[in-house]
Amino acid sequence: MKKILILFLLFPLLILGQTNFDKAEQLFKEKKYDQAQPIFEIFLKQNPSHLKTLEYLGDIAGNNQSWDKAIVYYKKLKQLKSSEANYYFKYGGVLGMKAKESNKFKALGMISEIKASFEKAIELNPKHIEARWALVMLYINLPAIVGGSESKAIKYSNELLKLSPVDGYLSRGQIDEYFERYTAAEKNYIKANEIGKSKITFQALYNLYLKKLKDPKKAQDLKQQFDKK
């Protein structure tokens, strides 16, 4: 009888808490992050292990480029649910962004953890496309002396090709473009655009024509084709 009475007394608080979460979630989906954040924070105080709230707050912090805050939220998520690949991916992502804004010495000390986070995401979810993309970009942007490797970038690009041809060709195009193999990049971007037919694939090829190959006619012809679709 006592348990029933306690539940009865707590019921309005549970409903109120859930209503606040739903309100904050709707604001988040509407990209009203500044309004959603304080409601999520209040809800989190009452529910400190609520995974979705922690993730939303991490996402908001990341959107605001508050990397340290985002790191705290995603780190807690990893601790609470170590089997979720996306938590490792997001943690690695904000670590990478913090590293970009840190001095070189500090950034170097973060590289291994960034890599390990993306690799863990792939281990937990062998079909994780975003983590492979992150590793492709990491390996081509890092100097060789601190672990940069075109061959490793190509390895993950080949894995992407098997999982998603459009991502495979697009990532290989990125690698070729980075190393100024613009003709090879064009071929890969064309294949990606033929498959994807999306704004992303169009933009990659369009920018290559306009900025790297300095061919405004090809860029304009491509834009006209895209606009017709």
Disulfide bonds with the S-S distance in Angstrom:
none
